[in-house]
Amino acid sequence: MIDFTFGIVTSENKYEDLNKIIDSIENQDIPNYEIIIVGNSKIKRKKTKLIEFDESIKTSWITKKKNIITNYSQFENIVYLHDYIKFHDDWYKGFLKFGNNFDICMNKIINYDGTRYRDWCLCMWNDPNISNIDGERNKLISDIVEPGMKCLLPYDEDRFTKHMYFSGAYWVAKKNVMLEFPLNEKLIWGQGEDVIWSMEVRKKYKFSMNKYSAVELLKYKDTILNSADNETIQKLEKKLLTLDN
């Protein structure tokens, strides 16, 4: 048995989508779970706690909302998601197969058209505010992928986690990890808050991929990603593994 807190970030009264998400959670038959919704909504469902949020304080302040979820969570495993993602019916069974031995975990994210969304991603950025956090490494690998490029890695490829990022749309993490590495509340949506958090937390904790569990988008979002081919993987292996050692 694995316990979960599902933390949903919303900014407006998306009653229909929130109900779809909660339905998909209830369909899992998880023995112990809770749902925390941070944002303005009138929804009332079992095991669901609504924390209203004054959007006039700061627009798109999702970093604050996610940190609120962390602080209110009563379970060690927290699922962070935006209000346009629902769970496949076998999501919980997939976690039972994968196990509870992880710090930060990604699942398959399926786009509205059935393609992969930003799930298991290599991340190279040329934004100076981001690159300075991990600047030397980014400079050394700039000849492998174009600066600013993010690419999808094969789900079984776990050698490059020090160079990956998790999309802010969805991830799973232990509460103790999130308390140690909260999101930067100086940043709002669209300012690379998920990339900066990934670059910080990956210095200490390893990203894990649970390919047995999947979620999907309720609306189409442009992935803006390419899948890494064998040639790219070989270049990464030569450059990044040498750098890490």
C-alpha positions as CSV (number, residue, x, y, z in Angstrom):
1,M,0.0,0.0,0.0
2,I,1.3,3.5,-0.9
3,D,-0.3,6.7,0.4
4,F,-0.7,9.8,-1.7
5,T,-1.5,13.5,-1.4
6,F,-2.8,14.8,-4.7
7,G,-2.1,18.6,-4.9
8,I,-4.0,20.4,-7.7
9,V,-3.2,23.9,-8.7
10,T,-6.0,25.9,-10.2
11,S,-6.7,29.6,-10.8
12,E,-10.3,29.8,-11.7
13,N,-13.5,27.8,-11.2
14,K,-12.8,24.9,-13.6
15,Y,-15.6,22.8,-12.2
16,E,-15.9,20.3,-15.0
17,D,-12.1,19.6,-15.4
18,L,-11.6,19.3,-11.6
19,N,-14.4,16.8,-11.4
20,K,-12.8,14.8,-14.2
21,I,-9.5,14.8,-12.3
22,I,-11.1,13.8,-9.0
23,D,-13.1,11.1,-10.8
24,S,-9.8,9.7,-12.2
25,I,-8.3,9.7,-8.7
26,E,-11.3,7.9,-7.1
27,N,-11.2,5.3,-9.9
28,Q,-7.8,4.2,-8.6
29,D,-9.2,2.6,-5.4
30,I,-6.3,3.9,-3.3
31,P,-6.8,2.9,0.3
32,N,-5.3,6.1,1.8
33,Y,-5.2,9.4,-0.1
34,E,-6.2,13.1,0.1
35,I,-6.8,15.8,-2.5
36,I,-5.7,19.4,-1.9
37,I,-6.9,22.0,-4.3
38,V,-5.3,25.5,-4.1
39,G,-7.1,28.1,-6.0
40,N,-10.6,29.5,-6.4
41,S,-13.2,26.8,-6.8
42,K,-16.6,25.8,-5.3
43,I,-16.1,22.1,-5.8
44,K,-17.0,19.8,-3.0
45,R,-15.9,16.2,-3.1
46,K,-14.9,13.5,-0.6
47,K,-11.4,13.5,0.7
48,T,-10.9,16.9,-0.9
49,K,-9.7,20.0,0.9
50,L,-10.1,23.4,-0.8
51,I,-7.7,26.2,0.0
52,E,-8.8,29.4,-1.6
53,F,-6.2,31.8,-2.9
54,D,-6.3,35.5,-3.5
55,E,-5.2,35.8,-7.1
56,S,-4.9,39.6,-6.7
57,I,-1.8,39.2,-4.6
58,K,0.3,38.1,-7.5
59,T,-0.9,36.7,-10.9
60,S,0.1,33.1,-11.8
61,W,1.8,32.6,-8.4
62,I,2.0,28.8,-8.8
63,T,5.2,28.5,-6.8
64,K,3.4,29.7,-3.7
65,K,0.4,27.4,-4.4
66,K,2.6,24.3,-4.7
67,N,4.5,25.2,-1.5
68,I,1.1,25.5,0.2
69,I,0.3,22.0,-0.9
70,T,3.6,20.7,0.5
71,N,2.9,22.3,3.9
72,Y,-0.7,21.0,4.1
73,S,0.1,17.4,2.9
74,Q,-0.4,14.7,5.5
75,F,1.2,11.9,3.4
76,E,4.9,11.5,2.4
77,N,4.1,11.1,-1.3
78,I,2.9,14.2,-3.0
79,V,1.6,14.4,-6.5
80,Y,1.7,18.0,-7.9
81,L,-0.4,18.7,-10.9
82,H,-2.1,21.5,-12.8
83,D,-5.9,21.5,-13.4
84,Y,-5.7,20.0,-16.9
85,I,-4.2,16.6,-16.1
86,K,-6.1,13.4,-15.2
87,F,-4.9,9.9,-14.3
88,H,-5.1,6.7,-16.3
89,D,-7.1,4.0,-14.6
90,D,-4.1,1.8,-13.8
91,W,-2.0,4.7,-12.4
92,Y,-2.0,3.4,-8.8
93,K,-1.4,-0.2,-9.9
94,G,1.6,1.1,-11.8
95,F,3.0,2.6,-8.6
96,L,2.5,-0.6,-6.7
97,K,4.6,-2.3,-9.3
98,F,7.2,0.4,-9.3
99,G,7.4,0.7,-5.5
100,N,7.8,3.5,-3.0
101,N,11.6,3.7,-3.1
102,F,12.1,7.1,-4.8
103,D,12.8,10.7,-3.9
104,I,11.4,12.5,-7.0
105,C,9.5,10.6,-9.6
106,M,8.1,11.2,-13.1
107,N,5.4,9.2,-14.9
108,K,4.4,9.1,-18.6
109,I,2.6,12.2,-19.6
110,I,0.3,11.7,-22.6
111,N,-0.8,14.7,-24.6
112,Y,-4.3,15.2,-25.8
113,D,-3.4,13.8,-29.2
114,G,-1.8,10.7,-27.8
115,T,1.8,11.8,-28.1
116,R,4.3,12.2,-25.3
117,Y,4.3,15.5,-23.4
118,R,7.2,16.8,-21.4
119,D,7.8,13.9,-19.1
120,W,11.4,12.4,-19.2
121,C,13.3,15.4,-20.4
122,L,16.9,16.5,-20.9
123,C,17.1,20.3,-20.4
124,M,19.7,22.6,-21.9
125,W,18.9,26.3,-21.5
126,N,20.7,29.4,-22.7
127,D,18.8,31.9,-20.5
128,P,21.7,33.5,-18.4
129,N,19.5,33.6,-15.3
130,I,19.1,29.8,-15.5
131,S,22.5,28.8,-17.0
132,N,24.3,30.6,-14.1
133,I,23.0,28.0,-11.7
134,D,24.6,25.2,-13.7
135,G,26.6,27.3,-16.1
136,E,29.8,25.3,-16.6
137,R,28.0,22.1,-17.4
138,N,25.7,23.8,-19.9
139,K,28.7,25.4,-21.7
140,L,30.5,22.0,-22.0
141,I,27.5,20.3,-23.6
142,S,26.4,23.1,-25.8
143,D,27.9,21.3,-28.8
144,I,25.6,18.3,-28.3
145,V,22.2,20.0,-28.4
146,E,21.2,23.4,-29.4
147,P,21.2,26.0,-26.6
148,G,17.7,26.3,-25.2
149,M,16.6,22.8,-26.4
150,K,14.7,20.3,-24.4
151,C,14.5,16.8,-25.7
152,L,12.6,13.6,-24.7
153,L,14.7,10.7,-23.5
154,P,13.8,7.0,-23.7
155,Y,12.0,6.0,-20.5
156,D,14.6,3.4,-19.7
157,E,17.5,5.9,-20.0
158,D,18.4,7.0,-16.5
159,R,22.1,7.9,-16.8
160,F,21.6,11.6,-17.4
161,T,19.3,12.6,-14.5
162,K,21.8,15.3,-13.4
163,H,21.0,17.1,-16.7
164,M,17.2,16.7,-16.7
165,Y,14.2,18.8,-15.6
166,F,10.7,18.0,-14.5
167,S,7.8,19.9,-16.1
168,G,5.9,22.0,-13.5
169,A,2.7,20.6,-14.9
170,Y,3.1,17.2,-13.1
171,W,5.6,15.4,-10.8
172,V,5.6,13.2,-7.7
173,A,8.0,13.8,-4.7
174,K,8.5,13.0,-1.1
175,K,7.4,15.7,1.3
176,N,10.8,15.8,3.0
177,V,12.4,16.6,-0.3
178,M,9.9,19.4,-1.1
179,L,10.4,20.9,2.4
180,E,14.1,20.9,1.8
181,F,13.8,22.3,-1.8
182,P,10.6,24.4,-2.0
183,L,9.8,26.3,-5.2
184,N,11.2,29.8,-5.5
185,E,8.3,32.0,-4.6
186,K,10.0,35.0,-6.3
187,L,9.1,33.4,-9.6
188,I,5.7,33.0,-11.2
189,W,4.5,30.8,-14.1
190,G,6.5,31.1,-17.3
191,Q,9.7,32.3,-15.6
192,G,11.4,28.9,-15.6
193,E,10.4,28.1,-12.1
194,D,10.3,24.4,-12.8
195,V,13.7,24.4,-14.5
196,I,15.4,26.3,-11.7
197,W,13.8,24.0,-9.1
198,S,15.0,21.0,-11.1
199,M,18.5,22.3,-11.3
200,E,18.7,22.8,-7.6
201,V,17.1,19.6,-6.3
202,R,18.9,17.3,-8.8
203,K,22.2,18.3,-7.1
204,K,21.2,16.1,-4.1
205,Y,18.4,13.8,-5.3
206,K,18.1,11.5,-8.3
207,F,15.1,11.7,-10.6
208,S,13.3,8.4,-11.1
209,M,11.0,7.3,-14.0
210,N,8.0,5.2,-13.2
211,K,7.0,4.1,-16.7
212,Y,4.2,1.9,-15.4
213,S,2.0,4.9,-14.4
214,A,0.6,7.5,-16.8
215,V,-1.4,10.7,-16.8
216,E,-2.9,12.6,-19.7
217,L,-3.7,16.2,-20.6
218,L,-7.3,17.3,-20.8
219,K,-6.3,19.9,-23.4
220,Y,-3.7,20.0,-26.1
221,K,-0.4,21.7,-25.2
222,D,2.5,22.1,-27.6
223,T,5.4,19.9,-26.4
224,I,8.1,21.8,-28.3
225,L,10.3,18.7,-27.9
226,N,12.2,16.3,-30.0
227,S,12.8,12.7,-29.1
228,A,16.5,11.9,-28.7
229,D,17.8,9.6,-31.4
230,N,20.6,7.0,-31.0
231,E,23.2,9.5,-32.3
232,T,22.2,12.0,-29.6
233,I,22.3,9.4,-26.9
234,Q,25.8,8.3,-28.0
235,K,27.0,11.9,-27.8
236,L,25.4,12.4,-24.4
237,E,27.0,9.2,-23.2
238,K,30.5,10.3,-24.3
239,K,30.3,13.8,-23.0
240,L,28.0,13.8,-20.0
241,L,29.1,10.6,-18.3
242,T,32.8,11.8,-18.7
243,L,31.8,15.1,-17.2
244,D,30.0,13.5,-14.3
245,N,32.9,11.3,-13.5
